[in-house]
Amino acid sequence: MELTKYDEAVDSALQALHDEGRYRTFIDIKREKGHFPNAVWTDEDGRERPVTVWCGNDYLGMGQHPEVLAAMHEAIDAVGAGSGGTRNISGTTSYHAALEAEIADLHGKEAGLVFTSAYIANEATLSTLPRIFRDLVIVSDELNHASMIEGIRHGNCEKHIFRHNDLDHLREILSGITPGRPIVIAFESVYSMDGDFGPIAEICDLADEFGALTYIDEVHAVGMYGPRGGGVTEQLGIAHRIDIINGTFAKAFGVMGGYVTASARLVDAIRSYAPGFIFTTSLPPAVAAAATASVRHLKVNQGLRDLQQERARHLKMRLRAIGLPFIDHGTHIVPVHVGDPVKCKMLSDLLLEEHGVYVQPINFPTVPRGTERLRFTPSPVHSLSMIDDLVTALNGLWLRCALNHAELTG
């Protein structure tokens, strides 16, 4: 069949990704209940092969936890599969109300609002704030997640971007805004690609000085930090200084969905104005029940957090010993720098094919060109022997791919 101009345009777009070495493929895996991070990979020939997952966001293995699974089963047996509608039209259940109360308590806020994902929570909330605050200015860290960028863009208000974690640049921008205008400073607590922390307290100081609201994405920190898993803001004892906290149930809590917490009046306004909330079918009750069980468990169980940090330290120690270039900002995320999209994909493929190690290459546009990396997320259920096997495999393949041994300091 003759190609149309539309077919040719699609082929050209896909070929450009192949030419740059950043065409992405899906790896078909089936996690083994009760045995994570072990999984079964179905390769291109249809063969099932054992693998160890090293790039998952289920940071604490809570997606396999018996209490979480029991809550999900119980809810399915009680009310069935779907929610039946949007939150405004038959889709609000006692499970959603319980989950929102749980996250409000987690962050010490008056209210919470649950979305189908943290992406939607960010996009919907940030795009709605300009409807609530007339003449709003949003000031955003340059490395904020794509969901925050999209939300700010869709809000169609004045915006400014400050250099990553650069407090002097942030002050310069705030100083140039007409006094009295409403301002929101949007940033993250843990930036997932480099694994570095945002200067939260210092940004709060600037917000106080210039009369701004603070909006923080704690997606990669909730469940992981703080005595109850409330994130870095809880760990630092400054959650009360943050006006809006965004989080997820899809990472450390091991389920799915996202949320924001804030004052009751602000949550009510977001609920009432955000199209991304109003017109979306709500989470299935079983998912809400599982998320609630996970949040409750991690509020009173510190052991998984401690063990995860120990595993991350061990992996960094082993990488440092052999001189592989990784970024260490003291968080649970361990990015190993490759710096070339083709070799990054090659390393990922060889680790999977020859060693049963599953880690996806991280290329542009997720990270800037020239900073391509393999991003490892060690969990409490990764054993020390798994870490040693991983480092041994990496060391051998590093030489085969003609990459340099030179440690990054962050």
N, C-alpha and C positions, 0 to 999 in steps of 0.2 A: 504494500500500500504506500502510495506517495506521501511523503512527509509534508505537512502544512507548515506555514510560517510559525505557527504556535508550537508545533512539535519541535521544530528546529531551535526555537528560543529556549524551550525546556532542556533539550539536549545540550545546548551551549552552556546554560547555567550549571548543569550537573557536571559537565566536563571541566569547567573552571575549578570546581571543588577538587576533582581528581588531580588536575594539573598542579594545584597548590599543595597536594598531599593532605588535605583536611576533609575529604569526603568521609562521612560518618556511617558506620554500619552498626546494626543491632546485633548483640550477642544473645542468643536464645538460651536462657538458663532457667532451671527450676530449683528453687531453694528447697533444702531438705528440712522439714519440720523437726525441730529439736536438735538439729545438727549444724545450724548456721555457725560459721561462714562457709560450710561445705555446700556445694550445689552440683547439679548435673547440667552440663553444657551439651546441647545438640548441635554438632558441627554441620558444615555445609553438605557433607555426605550422609547426613541423617544419623550419624553415630552418636551415642550418648557417652560422654566422657566426664569424669569427676574433675571439679575445679574448686579452688578456694577464692571466694570473693574478697577483693582488697579495695574496692572503690565504692562500696555501698554507703548510703547515708543513714542506714539503720545503725547509728553509732554505738548503741548499747545492746543491740540484739533484742530490743523489746518487741519487735514484730513476731518473735517466737515465744514470748513469755507466757507461761500457763495462765496467769491472771488475766492477761489481755485477751487471749484466745477464748477463755471461759466466758468473759463478758460479752464477746461478740457472738458466741454460740447462743448464750442465754437470750440476747436481744433478738436474734433471728427467730428463735423458737417462739418468742413472745409476740412479736409484731410483724415478722416477715422481712422481706428483702429491702425494698425501696422506701423512701420517705413519702412518696405520693404527691409531692408538689413543692412549690417554692415556700419559703418561710412564711410569706403572707397568706398563702392559700394552701392550707392543710398540711404544710411541710414542717411545722414546728411541733416537736414532741417533748416529752419529759426528758428524753435523752439529750436533746440539744440544750435544754434549759440547764440540766445538771452540768454539762460540759462547760457552758459559758460561766456558770458560777464557779467552777473549779479553776478556770484560767484567771478569772478576776481575783480570786483568792491567791493564786500562785504569784501574781505580780503586785498584790496589794492595791488593786484598783477597784473602783465602784462597780464596773460592768465589763463584760466581754462580748464579743460578737464573732461568731464562727462562720467561716467561708469554706468553699470547696477546696481551696488550696491557699498557701501563703502567697503565691503569685497573684491570685485574684484579690486577696486581702490587701496587698500592697497597691496594686493597680487601682482597685475600686476606691480605696480610702484616699490615696493621694490625689486622684483625679476629682474626688468629691469635695475635698477641703476648700478649693476655690469657690465652690457654690455656697459654702457655709460662711467663709470669711471673705468679704468683698475687698478687692484690691490687694489680695494676698501675694506675697513674694515667697517662693520656696528656694532655699539654698541647700544644695545637694553635694555630697562627696562624689568626686569623679569616678570612684570605683563602686558606687552603689549598684545593687543587683538590677538586672534588666527590667524586672517587674516594677521597681521604684522609678526607673527612668521612664518607662511607658506610662505609669500613672501620672507623673509630673507633666509629661508631654501632653497627655490627654486632658489635663486640667486647664490648659490654655491660659495659664497665668504667667506673670513675670517669674523668671527663674534665673539662678546663677549657680555655677559649678565651682566648687573650691577644690584645690589640689588635695590629693588624698592625704588625710590626717594632718593637713597643714593649717595649724591654728592661726598663724599670722595672716595667711591668705583669707581665711574665714573672717577674721576680724576686719580686714580691709574691705571685704564685700559688705559686711553688716554695717560698717561705718558709712558706706555710700548709699544706703537705703534711707529714704525720707523718714525721719522720726515719726512715730505714730502709726505707720503702716503695719498691718499684721504680717508676721514672718513665721515660717516653719523651717527649722533646720532638720534635714533628713540625712541619716547616716546609719551605719551598722555597728554592732558590737564585735562580731567576728567576721572578717572578710574571708570567704571560703576558698578563694583560689591561692592566696598567699598564706592564709592562716594567721593573719595579724589582727590585733585588737584596735578598735577605735578609741581615741582619747575622750572617753565619755564624760568624766567629771569636768574636764576643761571646756568641752563643748557646752555643758550645762551652765558653767560660769558665764560663758559668752552669751548664752540665751538669756540668763538673768539680767546681764548688763544691758542687752539691747531689746528686752521685752519680747523675746521670741518663744514660740512653742518648740518642743523637741519631739521628733519622730524617730524611733530607733527600730531597726530590723534585728531581732534576736534569733533569727531562724536557726543559725548554726550553733547557738549557745543554750537555748532552752533545753532543760533536761540534763545538760552537760556541766553547768557551772552554778554555783550558789548552793547553800545548805539544803534547799528544797528543789533545786533544778530550775529556779526562776531566771537563770541566765547570768550574764556578766553584771548586769545592773543590780541583781540581788547580791551577787558575790561582793560587789563593791559597797553595798548598802545604800545605793542611790536610786533605786527604782522609783521612789517617790518624786524624784526630780525630772522624770521623763513623763511627758504628757500622753504620748501614744506609743504603745509597745506592740510590735508585730511579731508573731511567732508561728510555728508550724507543729503539726502532729506527725509529719511524714519523715522526720529525721530521728532525733534521739528518742522520741516517743513511739516510733516504729509503726505508725498507722498511716493516716492521710488526713488532709485538711489543713486549714490555716485560720488565723484569728488576729484580731486587734483587741487590746484592752485600753481603757481610758476612763474618764469621768462618765457618770451615767448620762449626763446631758449631751456630751459629745458622741458617745456611742449611739444614743437615740437619734441624733441628727444624721450620723453616717448611715444607720439602718434605714432611715426615712428617705435619704436622697441618693444613695449609691446604686446605680443601675446594676453593677456587678453583683450586688447582693439581692436586690429586689427581684430580678428576672432570672435567677438561677435556681434550679432544683436543689433542695437542701441535701446535706450528707445523709446517707442511709443511717437509720437509727443504730444499726449494729456497729457501724464505723464510729459513730459518736460514743457509743458505750465502750468500745475498745479504747478509744482515745482517753476517755475519762478514767478508765482503770489504769492506764499507763501513767497518766499524770499523777494520780493518787499514789501509785506505787513509788514513783521516783521522788515524790515529796518526802518520803520517810525512809528511803533506802539509799544511803550514800555509797555503798560498797561498789556498785557498778561504775560510778563516776571515778572513784579512786583507782579501780583496776584498769579502766580505760586509759587514764593518764599514765599509769605505770607502763602499759603496753606501748603507748606512744613514745615515752622516754626511752624504752628499750630499743625500739626501731631506730630512733634517731642516733642512739649510741652506736648501734651496729653500722649504720650508714656512715657515720663520722669516722669510724675505725677504718673503713676501706676507702675513704676519701671521695664518696659520691656527692655531687653538688645538690644539696637540699636546702629548703628554706625553713628556718626555725624561729618562730616568734613566740614559742611557749604554749601554743594551743594544741588541740588534739589532731590537727590536720597536718599531714606531712607531704608537701609537694617536692618531688624530685625533678630538678631542672634538666631539660634536654636541649631546648633552644632550636629545634629543627622539626618541622611538622612531619616530614617523611620518616626521619629516624624515630620520632616519637611513636608514630603508628607502627613502625617496624618492631620496636621494642615491645609494644603492647601485643602484637601478633605472636612474636616469638615466646613471650612469657606464657601466653595462653596455649599455644600449640605444643611447646616443648616441656613446660613446667606446670601446667594446670593452674597458672596464676591469672586471675581475671582482674585487669585494671585498664580502664579506658584512657586513651590519650586525650589530653586537654589542649585544644588548639584554638586559633582565632575563629570566631569572634569572642569566645568565652574569655580568652586572655589575649594580650597584645601579641602581634607577630614577633618572633624571636624569643618569646618566653614560654614556648610550648613545654609541657610537663606531664609527668605521671603523678596523679594525686592519690596518695594512700591514706586510708582511714582505718587505722588499727582499732579494734574493738576489744572489750573484755573477753570475748570468746575466740580471739586469735591467740593461739598458744605461743609460747616462746620458741618452740621448735618450728612452727609455721613462719615466724619472723626470721629465724635463722635460714630456713630454706629459701625464703623470698630474697634475702640479701645475697645469698650465695648465687642464686640465679641471676639477679641483677648485675652482680659484679662480672660474671662471665659474659653476659650479653653486652655489657657496656664496652668491653674490649672489642667484641665482634662488630659492633656498630661504629667503632672508631670515634668514641666520645671521650672527652677529657675528664680526668678525675680532679676536681677542684671544688672545694666546699663553698657553698653560699652561706653567708651569715645572716641573711634576712634583708 
